[in-house]
Amino acid sequence: MDIFKTRQPDKELVSALSKRIQNLYTQFVREFDGSGTYKEVRRLIKLGDIPAAIDLIEEAFEEGVNETAELVQNTYKSYLVLLGTSLGVKLSIDITADPLLALIRSNRDTLMQRVKQGQRDATNRAVIDSYTNGTGVADAVRQSVGLSGASMKAVHNYRDSLLRQNTANDTKMSDAEMERMVEAYRQKSYRHRGEVIGYATAVRAFSEAQQLAMDTAIEQGEVDPQSVTRVWNRVADDRVRDAHNVMHGQTAGIDESFTDGFGNELMYPGDPKAPIETTINCRCWLTFKIK
């Protein structure tokens, strides 16, 4: 028997989880300006305590994504219900079970590590650039919120390109017009970062919730673990990685790993133990077969 041979239930759960995480991320960035946190960040910067200011931004981010615990829990519950329906049985749900709590903590910790590292890189770059260019440190830090080091660099490169165009063209842009364009580019960049973080988090959370749901069915005696085969599926378009294209149809037991085209082992799409090059923006998914 194939469990969810089509991808529709998976896509709906991943999409809902991804969108919610993205919204939490972008909402925090939008509301940072004028917030009490930003006022305290400005005060700390004025005192010269930039490390404390950076720490405060990271702590605020962490509070802003606290809902991820509930999102992961709901994803697990949703998949467990779908799995039970497919098997024709009623599976009991224990939201206090240690494996689920461990899954929630792991996903939250990984999300925050990804967000914090990118934000720290962006903020450090903003501080350095502000001293180099003689601009205000507090404003530079504010403009770094929601970006990574790479996207912060892209924003600066965009501003530099506008300055070069302004120098070369007869018709000049006003400073205000140029800043509006840079700000629009910055907002587009942090929204894109929110999308990437949201999707990567959702794929991993769903994959782990999917695995935990099957483990739950096994523990409750509804499924024989020896009868379960997991199947790797890839999206058949020109965006799929070559390393994942060769994985299509690859099978593994309930506790066995898959191997990508470079020899990396993955337990599931988005496996945080695998190199980021083989997990970021991955759109693959697993299906289960039960003999």
N, C-alpha and C positions, 0 to 999 in steps of 0.2 A: 504494500500500500504506500502510495506517495502522499506525504503530508505537505499541503500547500504547493502543489506542483506548479501553479501559477504564482506570480510574484505579488499580486494585488494586495493581499493582507499585509505583506511585509512592507510594501511601498507606502501604504497608508500610515502604518505605525511609525516608520522611519521619517516620513515627511512631517507628521504632526510633532514628533519629538524635536526634529531639526528646527522647525519653524519657531517653536516655543523657546528653545535655547537662543536662537538668533535674536528673537524679540527681547529676551532678557538682557542680552549683551548690548544691543543698540539702544534700548531704553536707558540703560545706565549711562552710556556715553552722552546721549542727548540731555539727560537731566543733570549731568555733572556741572555744567556751567551754572553759576549762581547758587549752587548747593552749599550746605554748611560744610561739606567735606572740602570743596574747593576753597572756601574762605580760610579754612584751617591750613590747607596746603599753601596758600599764599602767605599766611602768617609764618609758617615754618621756613619757607624760602626766604622771606624777609630777614629772618633770624640767622640765615645761613645754614640751616639744618636740612639740606636737600635729601639725604638718606631717609630721614624721618618722613619727609613729604612723600617720597616714593613708596615707602612702607604703607602710608595712610591710603594712597590710591589703591594699592593692592588689596588692603583689607576691605576697602569699600567695594571693590570688584567681587570679593569673596562673598560678602553679604548680598550682593546683587544677584548672585546665581544660586542662592540657597534652595530655590525651588527645584533644582535638578534632582534632588533626592526623591521628591514626589513624582517627578517625571519618569525616572528610571523604575520606580516601584509600579507605577501605572502601566508602563510598557510591559513589564514582567506579567502583571495580572492580565492584561489584554491578551498577550500571547498564550498564557496558560488556559484562558477561556477558549480561545480559538483551537488550541491543541486538544483540549478535552472534547470539544464539539466534533472535531475531525475523527477522534478515536471512538466517539460515542460513549464517553464516560464523563463523570463529574469529578474534576480534580479539586481537592481542597487547597485553599490559599492561606498561607501563614506569613503575614507581612513582617513578623518579628523573627523569622527564621534567620539564623546566622549567615547562611550563604547569600541570602538576599541583602542583608545589611552590609556584608563585605563587598558585594557587587556595587551597592550604592556608594560606599566610601571610596572604593577604587575609582569609579567613574568620576566622582566629584573631585578627587585629588588630581587625577590626570587632567581634567578640564582646567582646574585652577593653575596647575603647573604650566600648561600651555599658554594660558592667558597671562599669567604673571611674567613668564620669561619674555614673551613678546613685548609686553608693556614696559618692562624694565629696560629692554634694549632701546625702545622708542624714547622713553623718558631720558635715559642717559645721553642719547644722541641729541635730544632737544636741548638739554642743558649745555652740552659742548658747543652746539651751534649758536646758542644764545650768547655765549661768551665770545665766540669767534666773530659773530656779526654785530655785537654790541646791542642786541635787543633784550627785551625784558625776559628774565628767566621764568617768572610765573606764567606769563602768556604763552611762552614756548612749551612749558610743561602742560598747560591746559590743552594746547593744540595736539599734543602727543597722545592724549587719552583715547584709547580704542585702537591704536595703531601698533604695528610691530616695528622692529628696526628697519626691515626692508621696505615696508609701506611708508614709513616716515621718510626714508631716503627718496622714495618715488615722489612724495609730495614736494620735497625740496627741489628735486630735478624738474618737476613741473613748473615750479615758481621760477627757476633759473631759465627755463625755455621761454616763458612769457617775457622775462626781462630782456632776453636776447632778441625776441621778436619786436619788442617795444623799441629797442635801440635801432633795429634795422628798418622798421617801417616809418613811413612819413606820418601816418595817422597814429597818434599815441593813445594808449589806454591810460585812464586815470589810475592813480594808486588804489582808489576805492574799488574801481571795476576789477582791477587785477586781484585784489584781495578777495573779492566775491568769487572769482573763478577758482582761486586756490582753495578757498573754504569749501566750495562745491566739490572739488576734487578730493579734499580730505574726507568729507562726509561719504562720498562714494567709496573711498578706500576702507573706512572703518565698517561700512555696511557689508562690503565684500569680505572683510576679515570675519565679521560676525557670521556670514553665510558659511565660510570655510570651517570655522570652529564649530558651528552648530551642526553641520552635516557630519563632520568627522566624529563628533561626540555621539550623535544619534546612531551612526552605523555601528560604532563599538558597543553602545549601550544596548541596542537592539540585538546584536549578535550574541552578547553575553546573556541577555534576558531570554533569548530563544534557547540557548544551551541550558540555562538553569531551569527553564520550564520542562525541557525534556528530562533533565536529571530528576525533577520533582515527580514526573510521571513514572519514572523508573523506581524511585524510592517508594512510591505509593503502590507499587506492584502492578501497574497498568501496562507497563512496557518491559520486555526483556531486553537488557542492554546489548546482548549478543545479536539481537535481531535488527539493531539500528545501524543504518548507513547514512552518513552525511555526504551531500553532493555539492560541490562548488559550482556556482553559475556566474557567468559574466554577461555584461550588457553587450550585445552584438552591434557595436558601431565603431567609428574610427577614433573614438576617444579612449577606448579601452587600452590599458597597458599591454605591451607584448608579453610581459612577465605574467600577467593574469589571463591573457588570451589562451595561453597553453594550459591553463588550469581548468578550463571549462570541462565539466563532466568528471573531474577528478573526484575520487571517493575516499572516505576515511571513516574509521569506526568512531564511536561516541567519544573516546578519549584520545584519538589519534590526530596528528597535525597534517596539514596540507603543505605542499612545497611549490613555491612559485618558480618562474623561469630562471631566476638567479640563484636558486638553491635556498632561499629563505624559507623557514618554517613558520606557518601561521595556523593557529587554532581556528580562526574565523576572520572574516573581513573586518579590518580595523583593529586587529590584534596589537595592543600597545607594546608587546614584547618584540615585535618585528620592526625592521627599519622603517622610518617615516616615509621613505621614498616608495615603499610598496603598500602603504596604508592611506596616505593623505588623499582625499577626494575619491577613495575607492567606492565604486557603485556595485560591487559584486554582492551576492547573497547566497545563503545556504538553503538547500531543501533537505528534508529527511525522508528516508525510505525505511519502512518497517516490514520485515518478512512475515 
